Amino acid sequence: MQLPVALAWVLIVAGVWSLVVWPQFLKRVMKDPRARDAAGKATRFLTVHVVLVSISMVLGAATAAIGIAGMIG
């Protein structure tokens, strides 16, 4: 894959950013009182945010991998 080095670095930084930021966000969401009901069961609020974070982390990993692939070759 032919990708300018500067663009490869942008992809790597964006991917790493996602992998660092989203887990911290999920920690806050899990502490939120809306995350669990009175019985301690996960609410839709928590479920939606877990899906959001999961997808964002997969895309972040893919973005970083594309940047690394572009950097290598």
Phi and psi in radians as a Rosetta constraint file:
Dihedral C 1 N 2 CA 2 C 2 CIRCULARHARMONIC -1.679 0.35
Dihedral N 2 CA 2 C 2 N 3 CIRCULARHARMONIC 1.996 0.35
Dihedral C 2 N 3 CA 3 C 3 CIRCULARHARMONIC -2.492 0.35
Dihedral N 3 CA 3 C 3 N 4 CIRCULARHARMONIC 2.249 0.35
Dihedral C 3 N 4 CA 4 C 4 CIRCULARHARMONIC -0.993 0.35
Dihedral N 4 CA 4 C 4 N 5 CIRCULARHARMONIC 2.522 0.35
Dihedral C 4 N 5 CA 5 C 5 CIRCULARHARMONIC -0.997 0.35
Dihedral N 5 CA 5 C 5 N 6 CIRCULARHARMONIC -0.694 0.35
Dihedral C 5 N 6 CA 6 C 6 CIRCULARHARMONIC -1.083 0.35
Dihedral N 6 CA 6 C 6 N 7 CIRCULARHARMONIC -0.731 0.35
Dihedral C 6 N 7 CA 7 C 7 CIRCULARHARMONIC -1.208 0.35
Dihedral N 7 CA 7 C 7 N 8 CIRCULARHARMONIC -0.621 0.35
Dihedral C 7 N 8 CA 8 C 8 CIRCULARHARMONIC -1.080 0.35
Dihedral N 8 CA 8 C 8 N 9 CIRCULARHARMONIC -0.722 0.35
Dihedral C 8 N 9 CA 9 C 9 CIRCULARHARMONIC -1.135 0.35
Dihedral N 9 CA 9 C 9 N 10 CIRCULARHARMONIC -0.665 0.35
Dihedral C 9 N 10 CA 10 C 10 CIRCULARHARMONIC -1.062 0.35
Dihedral N 10 CA 10 C 10 N 11 CIRCULARHARMONIC -0.765 0.35
Dihedral C 10 N 11 CA 11 C 11 CIRCULARHARMONIC -1.137 0.35
Dihedral N 11 CA 11 C 11 N 12 CIRCULARHARMONIC -0.729 0.35
Dihedral C 11 N 12 CA 12 C 12 CIRCULARHARMONIC -1.114 0.35
Dihedral N 12 CA 12 C 12 N 13 CIRCULARHARMONIC -0.818 0.35
Dihedral C 12 N 13 CA 13 C 13 CIRCULARHARMONIC -1.106 0.35
Dihedral N 13 CA 13 C 13 N 14 CIRCULARHARMONIC -0.753 0.35
Dihedral C 13 N 14 CA 14 C 14 CIRCULARHARMONIC -1.093 0.35
Dihedral N 14 CA 14 C 14 N 15 CIRCULARHARMONIC -0.710 0.35
Dihedral C 14 N 15 CA 15 C 15 CIRCULARHARMONIC -1.159 0.35
Dihedral N 15 CA 15 C 15 N 16 CIRCULARHARMONIC -0.783 0.35
Dihedral C 15 N 16 CA 16 C 16 CIRCULARHARMONIC -1.131 0.35
Dihedral N 16 CA 16 C 16 N 17 CIRCULARHARMONIC -0.697 0.35
Dihedral C 16 N 17 CA 17 C 17 CIRCULARHARMONIC -0.973 0.35
Dihedral N 17 CA 17 C 17 N 18 CIRCULARHARMONIC -0.836 0.35
Dihedral C 17 N 18 CA 18 C 18 CIRCULARHARMONIC -1.080 0.35
Dihedral N 18 CA 18 C 18 N 19 CIRCULARHARMONIC -0.709 0.35
Dihedral C 18 N 19 CA 19 C 19 CIRCULARHARMONIC -1.241 0.35
Dihedral N 19 CA 19 C 19 N 20 CIRCULARHARMONIC -0.374 0.35
Dihedral C 19 N 20 CA 20 C 20 CIRCULARHARMONIC -1.605 0.35
Dihedral N 20 CA 20 C 20 N 21 CIRCULARHARMONIC -0.741 0.35
Dihedral C 20 N 21 CA 21 C 21 CIRCULARHARMONIC -1.351 0.35
Dihedral N 21 CA 21 C 21 N 22 CIRCULARHARMONIC -0.785 0.35
Dihedral C 21 N 22 CA 22 C 22 CIRCULARHARMONIC -1.094 0.35
Dihedral N 22 CA 22 C 22 N 23 CIRCULARHARMONIC -0.693 0.35
Dihedral C 22 N 23 CA 23 C 23 CIRCULARHARMONIC -1.086 0.35
Dihedral N 23 CA 23 C 23 N 24 CIRCULARHARMONIC -0.623 0.35
Dihedral C 23 N 24 CA 24 C 24 CIRCULARHARMONIC -1.136 0.35
Dihedral N 24 CA 24 C 24 N 25 CIRCULARHARMONIC -0.692 0.35
Dihedral C 24 N 25 CA 25 C 25 CIRCULARHARMONIC -1.089 0.35
Dihedral N 25 CA 25 C 25 N 26 CIRCULARHARMONIC -0.753 0.35
Dihedral C 25 N 26 CA 26 C 26 CIRCULARHARMONIC -1.112 0.35
Dihedral N 26 CA 26 C 26 N 27 CIRCULARHARMONIC -0.647 0.35
Dihedral C 26 N 27 CA 27 C 27 CIRCULARHARMONIC -1.026 0.35
Dihedral N 27 CA 27 C 27 N 28 CIRCULARHARMONIC -0.739 0.35
Dihedral C 27 N 28 CA 28 C 28 CIRCULARHARMONIC -1.171 0.35
Dihedral N 28 CA 28 C 28 N 29 CIRCULARHARMONIC -0.716 0.35
Dihedral C 28 N 29 CA 29 C 29 CIRCULARHARMONIC -1.087 0.35
Dihedral N 29 CA 29 C 29 N 30 CIRCULARHARMONIC -0.711 0.35
Dihedral C 29 N 30 CA 30 C 30 CIRCULARHARMONIC -1.174 0.35
Dihedral N 30 CA 30 C 30 N 31 CIRCULARHARMONIC -0.442 0.35
Dihedral C 30 N 31 CA 31 C 31 CIRCULARHARMONIC -1.476 0.35
Dihedral N 31 CA 31 C 31 N 32 CIRCULARHARMONIC -0.234 0.35
Dihedral C 31 N 32 CA 32 C 32 CIRCULARHARMONIC -1.154 0.35
Dihedral N 32 CA 32 C 32 N 33 CIRCULARHARMONIC 2.393 0.35
Dihedral C 32 N 33 CA 33 C 33 CIRCULARHARMONIC -1.071 0.35
Dihedral N 33 CA 33 C 33 N 34 CIRCULARHARMONIC -0.391 0.35
Dihedral C 33 N 34 CA 34 C 34 CIRCULARHARMONIC -1.335 0.35
Dihedral N 34 CA 34 C 34 N 35 CIRCULARHARMONIC -0.165 0.35
Dihedral C 34 N 35 CA 35 C 35 CIRCULARHARMONIC -1.286 0.35
Dihedral N 35 CA 35 C 35 N 36 CIRCULARHARMONIC -0.464 0.35
Dihedral C 35 N 36 CA 36 C 36 CIRCULARHARMONIC -2.305 0.35
Dihedral N 36 CA 36 C 36 N 37 CIRCULARHARMONIC 2.567 0.35
Dihedral C 36 N 37 CA 37 C 37 CIRCULARHARMONIC -1.487 0.35
Dihedral N 37 CA 37 C 37 N 38 CIRCULARHARMONIC -3.040 0.35
Dihedral C 37 N 38 CA 38 C 38 CIRCULARHARMONIC -1.074 0.35
Dihedral N 38 CA 38 C 38 N 39 CIRCULARHARMONIC -0.491 0.35
Dihedral C 38 N 39 CA 39 C 39 CIRCULARHARMONIC -1.524 0.35
Dihedral N 39 CA 39 C 39 N 40 CIRCULARHARMONIC -0.032 0.35
Dihedral C 39 N 40 CA 40 C 40 CIRCULARHARMONIC 1.543 0.35
Dihedral N 40 CA 40 C 40 N 41 CIRCULARHARMONIC 0.099 0.35
Dihedral C 40 N 41 CA 41 C 41 CIRCULARHARMONIC -1.440 0.35
Dihedral N 41 CA 41 C 41 N 42 CIRCULARHARMONIC 2.513 0.35
Dihedral C 41 N 42 CA 42 C 42 CIRCULARHARMONIC -1.075 0.35
Dihedral N 42 CA 42 C 42 N 43 CIRCULARHARMONIC 2.416 0.35
Dihedral C 42 N 43 CA 43 C 43 CIRCULARHARMONIC -1.688 0.35
Dihedral N 43 CA 43 C 43 N 44 CIRCULARHARMONIC 3.040 0.35
Dihedral C 43 N 44 CA 44 C 44 CIRCULARHARMONIC -1.091 0.35
Dihedral N 44 CA 44 C 44 N 45 CIRCULARHARMONIC -0.594 0.35
Dihedral C 44 N 45 CA 45 C 45 CIRCULARHARMONIC -0.944 0.35
Dihedral N 45 CA 45 C 45 N 46 CIRCULARHARMONIC -0.854 0.35
Dihedral C 45 N 46 CA 46 C 46 CIRCULARHARMONIC -1.195 0.35
Dihedral N 46 CA 46 C 46 N 47 CIRCULARHARMONIC -0.778 0.35
Dihedral C 46 N 47 CA 47 C 47 CIRCULARHARMONIC -1.039 0.35
Dihedral N 47 CA 47 C 47 N 48 CIRCULARHARMONIC -0.814 0.35
Dihedral C 47 N 48 CA 48 C 48 CIRCULARHARMONIC -1.069 0.35
Dihedral N 48 CA 48 C 48 N 49 CIRCULARHARMONIC -0.731 0.35
Dihedral C 48 N 49 CA 49 C 49 CIRCULARHARMONIC -1.243 0.35
Dihedral N 49 CA 49 C 49 N 50 CIRCULARHARMONIC -0.594 0.35
Dihedral C 49 N 50 CA 50 C 50 CIRCULARHARMONIC -1.126 0.35
Dihedral N 50 CA 50 C 50 N 51 CIRCULARHARMONIC -0.735 0.35
Dihedral C 50 N 51 CA 51 C 51 CIRCULARHARMONIC -1.118 0.35
Dihedral N 51 CA 51 C 51 N 52 CIRCULARHARMONIC -0.783 0.35
Dihedral C 51 N 52 CA 52 C 52 CIRCULARHARMONIC -1.017 0.35
Dihedral N 52 CA 52 C 52 N 53 CIRCULARHARMONIC -0.833 0.35
Dihedral C 52 N 53 CA 53 C 53 CIRCULARHARMONIC -1.151 0.35
Dihedral N 53 CA 53 C 53 N 54 CIRCULARHARMONIC -0.724 0.35
Dihedral C 53 N 54 CA 54 C 54 CIRCULARHARMONIC -1.067 0.35
Dihedral N 54 CA 54 C 54 N 55 CIRCULARHARMONIC -0.849 0.35
Dihedral C 54 N 55 CA 55 C 55 CIRCULARHARMONIC -1.099 0.35
Dihedral N 55 CA 55 C 55 N 56 CIRCULARHARMONIC -0.751 0.35
Dihedral C 55 N 56 CA 56 C 56 CIRCULARHARMONIC -1.110 0.35
Dihedral N 56 CA 56 C 56 N 57 CIRCULARHARMONIC -0.630 0.35
Dihedral C 56 N 57 CA 57 C 57 CIRCULARHARMONIC -1.263 0.35
Dihedral N 57 CA 57 C 57 N 58 CIRCULARHARMONIC -0.646 0.35
Dihedral C 57 N 58 CA 58 C 58 CIRCULARHARMONIC -1.107 0.35
Dihedral N 58 CA 58 C 58 N 59 CIRCULARHARMONIC -0.785 0.35
Dihedral C 58 N 59 CA 59 C 59 CIRCULARHARMONIC -1.139 0.35
Dihedral N 59 CA 59 C 59 N 60 CIRCULARHARMONIC -0.633 0.35
Dihedral C 59 N 60 CA 60 C 60 CIRCULARHARMONIC -1.126 0.35
Dihedral N 60 CA 60 C 60 N 61 CIRCULARHARMONIC -0.743 0.35
Dihedral C 60 N 61 CA 61 C 61 CIRCULARHARMONIC -1.129 0.35
Dihedral N 61 CA 61 C 61 N 62 CIRCULARHARMONIC -0.711 0.35
Dihedral C 61 N 62 CA 62 C 62 CIRCULARHARMONIC -1.138 0.35
Dihedral N 62 CA 62 C 62 N 63 CIRCULARHARMONIC -0.716 0.35
Dihedral C 62 N 63 CA 63 C 63 CIRCULARHARMONIC -1.078 0.35
Dihedral N 63 CA 63 C 63 N 64 CIRCULARHARMONIC -0.796 0.35
Dihedral C 63 N 64 CA 64 C 64 CIRCULARHARMONIC -1.126 0.35
Dihedral N 64 CA 64 C 64 N 65 CIRCULARHARMONIC -0.706 0.35
Dihedral C 64 N 65 CA 65 C 65 CIRCULARHARMONIC -1.116 0.35
Dihedral N 65 CA 65 C 65 N 66 CIRCULARHARMONIC -0.711 0.35
Dihedral C 65 N 66 CA 66 C 66 CIRCULARHARMONIC -1.123 0.35
Dihedral N 66 CA 66 C 66 N 67 CIRCULARHARMONIC -0.707 0.35
Dihedral C 66 N 67 CA 67 C 67 CIRCULARHARMONIC -1.091 0.35
Dihedral N 67 CA 67 C 67 N 68 CIRCULARHARMONIC -0.744 0.35
Dihedral C 67 N 68 CA 68 C 68 CIRCULARHARMONIC -1.135 0.35
Dihedral N 68 CA 68 C 68 N 69 CIRCULARHARMONIC -0.751 0.35
Dihedral C 68 N 69 CA 69 C 69 CIRCULARHARMONIC -1.073 0.35
Dihedral N 69 CA 69 C 69 N 70 CIRCULARHARMONIC -0.689 0.35
Dihedral C 69 N 70 CA 70 C 70 CIRCULARHARMONIC -1.175 0.35
Dihedral N 70 CA 70 C 70 N 71 CIRCULARHARMONIC -0.581 0.35
Dihedral C 70 N 71 CA 71 C 71 CIRCULARHARMONIC -1.234 0.35
Dihedral N 71 CA 71 C 71 N 72 CIRCULARHARMONIC -0.695 0.35
Dihedral C 71 N 72 CA 72 C 72 CIRCULARHARMONIC -1.290 0.35
Dihedral N 72 CA 72 C 72 N 73 CIRCULARHARMONIC -0.712 0.35
